[in-house]
Amino acid sequence: MKLIFPCTTCFLKDQLNIESAIDITDDGVYKVKCKNGHQSIQLIRNEKYEILYDLGLLALYNGFSRESVSSLASSLERFYEYSIRVILKGFEIGTVKVEKTWKLVSSQSERQLGVFYFLYLSMFNEEPTSFPNKQTSFRNNVIHKGYIPSEKEVFDYAEEIYNYIMKITIKLKERLSESMEELFQERLISIEEKFGEKVSSPSYGTILDKSRPITILSESDLSKEYEYIKAEYLMYSK
């Protein structure tokens, strides 16, 4: 899967939409060079869990059911991490302290989940909804026991994750939209300091795109989103 990046220099100079297709990176940072030789650094606004979820749905579309489950499961885990960081930002916990503490749980998903549950309780003063045990067992059978799932089973799993993440995303946007933006801006500044230049920050319409208004998120439907991403995939894979 590739992402399409516009050349900002070409656009500003000639009003031409010169684009480059680049393989997805792990850190969301892209070194773009257009056919006219202009170079730029771009940091996508989409979080890693958004990209992983899209990869999972594309894997399903292409017939790779087990690989789809792996990406979808990873998406959920990275969403927990993102939510933890947003809530901690809401509590005004410094980034350095967060990073040092995260190292203590970075390789233990169960501990991360526990952290998420209690931070959610602290921020919203309500018991968090847990992800269905049935779907967790399904994931474990696929990942650890080599179970080969049907397309429907994977889509049902994807839909559970989709609905679960959407519900929590809406809660985060209602209470912590400023913290979500601050978290990204901190990262953007660190990337600009690293490369010593201005970094642009495009956003892509992922299935879990958190930048959409709450009214849109609350009415979203995975079946429709799935059809959209398949169309996008076909367009860029020609």
Buried (B, 14 or more C-beta within 10 A) or exposed (E): EEBEBBBBBBBEEEEEEBBBEBEBEEEBBBEBEBEEEBEBBBBBBBBBBBBBBBBBBBBBBEEBBBBBBBBBBBBBBBBBBBBBBBBBBBEEEEBEEBEEBBEEBEEEBEEBBEBBBEBBEEBBEEEBEEBEEEBBEBBEBBBEEEBEBEEEBBBBBBBBBBEBBBEBBBBBBEBBEEBBEBBBEEBBEEBBEEEEEEBBBBEBBBBBBBBBEEEEBEEBEBEEBBEEBBEBBEEEEE
